[in-house]
Amino acid sequence: MFTRSARFYDEIYAFKDYGGAAEKLRAFLRRHHPEARTLLDVGCGTGRHLEHLRGDYQVEGLDLNGDLLDIARARCPEVPFHQADMMSFDLGRKFDVVACLFSAIAYVRTLENLRRTLERIAWHLAPGGLAVIEPWFSPEAYWTGTITSNYVDRPGLKIAWMYTSERVDRLSVLDIHYLVGTPESVEHFTERHELGLFTEEDHQAAFRDAGLVDIEHDPEGLFRRGLYWGKKRGNQP
């Protein structure tokens, strides 16, 4: 995943409108869970979503990557952040909303891990709470045999990063090459990102298996990748 690129994550994704995504999520939660007060962001990365949501909710973040969490803590020093695996985390308390955004869910890679993750998310929901998942591409929508390139052009920092898009069974495989230039040096490194390709039924089955109800899917979502959500029954512990 994000290893050597972690320190450049915010520069690499500077084009992403986190403020706009947070506003869409805020409006979504006002419609679907207007009483919500607490929110956990699973796979929170550098805390960019929470930066915009912390004024409206009591927020916390969780991620496996300590380097990304260091950036998140510097960005939002008043927000609790937890380093843990989304497939097995246990914070010992419940939230009104547990969200997993920007396709972070796909890093679990397999259907069994998807089910395990939804079970942990459901466990951390208060009765009547809402699970919100922003997925990666489905097997039908994923592309292969292409080359993608992106660029960062800042004073004192230049980054070119590009990757091919391949598929191995139910995994999308991105072999990402980074060329990072500063006034001191130019370095090249690579990362291999493997993300699970899950169907709509895969997601909905994982929600159902976790005991969630009123499951819905919006194919547009926050960033045209779709959105899944489901509720915990009001009488569930």
C-alpha positions in Angstrom: 0.0 0.0 0.0 1.2 3.5 0.8 4.7 3.0 2.0 7.3 5.4 0.8 4.6 7.5 -0.9 2.9 8.2 2.5 4.8 11.4 3.1 3.6 12.7 -0.3 0.0 11.5 0.0 -1.6 14.9 0.4 0.4 16.3 -2.5 -0.5 13.4 -4.7 -4.2 13.7 -4.0 -4.3 17.5 -3.8 -6.7 17.5 -6.7 -9.4 15.6 -4.7 -12.1 17.9 -3.3 -12.4 16.6 0.3 -14.4 19.6 1.3 -17.0 18.8 -1.4 -17.1 15.2 -0.5 -17.5 16.0 3.2 -20.4 18.4 2.4 -22.1 15.6 0.4 -21.6 13.2 3.2 -22.9 15.8 5.7 -26.1 16.3 3.6 -26.5 12.5 3.2 -26.3 12.0 7.0 -28.8 14.8 7.6 -31.2 12.8 5.4 -30.5 9.3 6.6 -29.4 9.8 10.3 -30.2 13.3 11.4 -29.7 12.4 15.1 -26.1 11.2 14.5 -23.5 12.9 16.7 -20.5 10.5 16.6 -18.6 9.3 13.6 -15.7 6.9 13.0 -13.8 7.1 9.8 -12.2 3.7 9.0 -9.3 3.9 6.6 -9.0 7.6 7.4 -5.6 8.1 5.8 -4.3 11.6 6.6 -7.6 12.8 8.0 -8.7 15.0 5.2 -12.4 14.0 5.5 -12.3 14.4 9.3 -10.7 17.8 8.9 -14.0 19.0 7.3 -16.4 16.9 9.5 -15.0 17.6 12.9 -17.1 20.7 13.3 -20.3 18.8 12.9 -19.6 15.5 14.6 -17.5 14.0 17.4 -15.1 12.3 15.1 -12.4 9.6 15.4 -10.2 8.0 12.8 -8.7 4.6 12.2 -6.0 3.4 9.8 -3.4 0.7 9.6 -0.7 3.0 8.2 1.2 4.8 11.0 2.9 7.3 8.6 -0.5 8.5 7.3 -1.8 8.7 10.9 1.1 10.9 11.9 0.0 13.4 9.3 -3.6 13.1 10.4 -2.6 13.8 14.0 -0.7 16.9 13.0 -3.7 18.1 10.9 -6.3 17.4 13.6 -4.5 17.3 16.9 -7.8 17.3 18.9 -9.2 14.2 17.1 -8.5 10.7 18.5 -6.8 8.4 15.9 -6.2 4.7 16.2 -3.7 2.5 14.4 -5.5 -0.8 13.7 -6.6 -3.2 10.9 -10.1 -2.6 9.7 -10.7 -6.3 9.5 -10.1 -6.9 13.3 -10.3 -3.5 15.1 -11.9 -3.3 18.5 -12.2 0.2 20.1 -14.6 -1.0 22.8 -17.3 1.6 22.1 -20.1 2.4 19.6 -20.6 5.2 17.1 -23.7 6.7 15.4 -21.9 6.5 12.0 -19.0 4.3 10.8 -17.8 5.3 7.4 -15.1 3.8 5.1 -14.5 6.3 2.3 -12.4 6.8 -0.9 -12.5 3.1 -1.8 -10.4 2.1 1.3 -12.6 -0.9 1.7 -11.1 -2.5 -1.4 -7.7 -2.9 0.3 -9.2 -5.9 2.2 -8.8 -7.7 -1.1 -11.0 -10.8 -0.6 -14.7 -11.5 0.0 -14.0 -13.2 3.3 -12.1 -10.1 4.5 -14.9 -7.9 3.2 -17.3 -9.8 5.4 -15.0 -9.6 8.4 -14.6 -5.8 8.0 -18.4 -5.3 7.8 -18.8 -7.4 10.9 -16.4 -5.1 12.8 -18.0 -2.0 11.4 -21.5 -3.3 12.5 -20.2 -4.2 16.0 -19.0 -0.6 16.4 -22.4 0.9 15.5 -24.8 2.1 18.2 -28.4 0.8 17.8 -29.9 2.6 14.8 -26.4 3.5 13.6 -25.4 3.8 10.0 -22.6 2.1 8.1 -21.5 4.0 5.0 -19.1 2.4 2.5 -17.6 4.1 -0.6 -16.5 1.2 -2.9 -13.8 0.6 -5.5 -14.8 -0.4 -9.0 -16.9 -3.5 -9.6 -15.4 -6.3 -11.8 -17.6 -5.1 -14.7 -16.5 -1.5 -14.5 -12.8 -2.0 -13.9 -10.5 -1.3 -16.8 -7.3 -3.1 -17.8 -4.4 -2.6 -20.3 -4.2 1.2 -19.7 -1.6 3.6 -18.4 -2.5 6.4 -16.1 -0.4 9.4 -15.2 -0.6 12.2 -12.7 1.6 15.1 -11.8 2.4 17.4 -8.9 4.1 20.7 -9.7 4.8 22.8 -6.6 7.8 25.1 -5.8 10.5 22.8 -4.5 8.5 19.6 -5.2 7.8 17.8 -8.4 6.1 14.4 -8.6 5.3 12.3 -11.6 3.4 9.1 -10.8 1.9 6.6 -13.2 0.6 3.1 -13.2 -0.7 0.3 -15.4 -4.0 -1.3 -14.6 -4.1 -5.1 -14.6 -6.4 -7.7 -13.2 -5.5 -11.0 -11.4 -8.7 -13.0 -10.7 -10.8 -10.8 -8.4 -8.0 -8.3 -7.8 -7.2 -5.1 -9.5 -3.4 -4.6 -9.5 -1.8 -1.2 -9.8 2.0 -1.1 -10.1 2.6 2.6 -9.3 5.9 4.2 -10.3 6.9 7.5 -8.5 9.5 10.0 -9.6 9.9 12.6 -6.9 12.1 15.6 -7.3 13.3 18.2 -4.7 16.1 20.7 -4.9 18.2 18.1 -3.0 17.6 15.0 -5.1 15.5 13.0 -7.5 14.3 9.6 -6.4 12.4 6.8 -8.0 10.4 4.1 -6.2 7.5 1.7 -6.9 4.5 0.4 -4.9 2.1 -2.4 -5.7 -1.5 -1.8 -4.8 -3.9 -4.7 -4.8 -7.6 -3.9 -4.4 -10.5 -6.3 -4.4 -13.1 -6.2 -7.1 -16.5 -6.6 -5.5 -19.9 -6.7 -7.1 -23.0 -5.0 -5.8 -24.3 -8.3 -4.5 -20.9 -8.9 -2.7 -21.3 -5.6 -0.9 -24.9 -6.1 0.0 -24.3 -9.7 1.1 -21.6 -8.5 3.4 -23.9 -5.9 4.9 -26.6 -8.6 5.4 -24.2 -11.1 6.9 -23.1 -8.4 9.4 -26.7 -8.1 10.5 -27.4 -4.7 8.9 -30.8 -3.8 7.5 -32.3 -1.3 5.1 -29.3 -1.7 2.8 -29.2 0.7 -0.1 -26.9 1.5 -3.0 -26.4 4.8 -4.8 -24.3 4.2 -8.0 -23.2 7.9 -8.0 -22.1 8.4 -4.4 -19.6 11.1 -3.4 -17.1 10.7 -6.2 -19.0 8.7 -8.9 -17.7 5.4 -7.4 -21.0 4.7 -5.7 -22.1 4.4 -2.0 -23.5 1.6 0.1 -25.2 2.1 3.4 -27.1 0.0 6.0 -28.5 0.4 9.5 -28.1 -1.5 12.7 -31.4 -2.5 14.2 -32.5 -0.2 16.9 -32.7 -3.0 19.5 -29.4 -4.6 18.7 -26.7 -4.5 21.4 
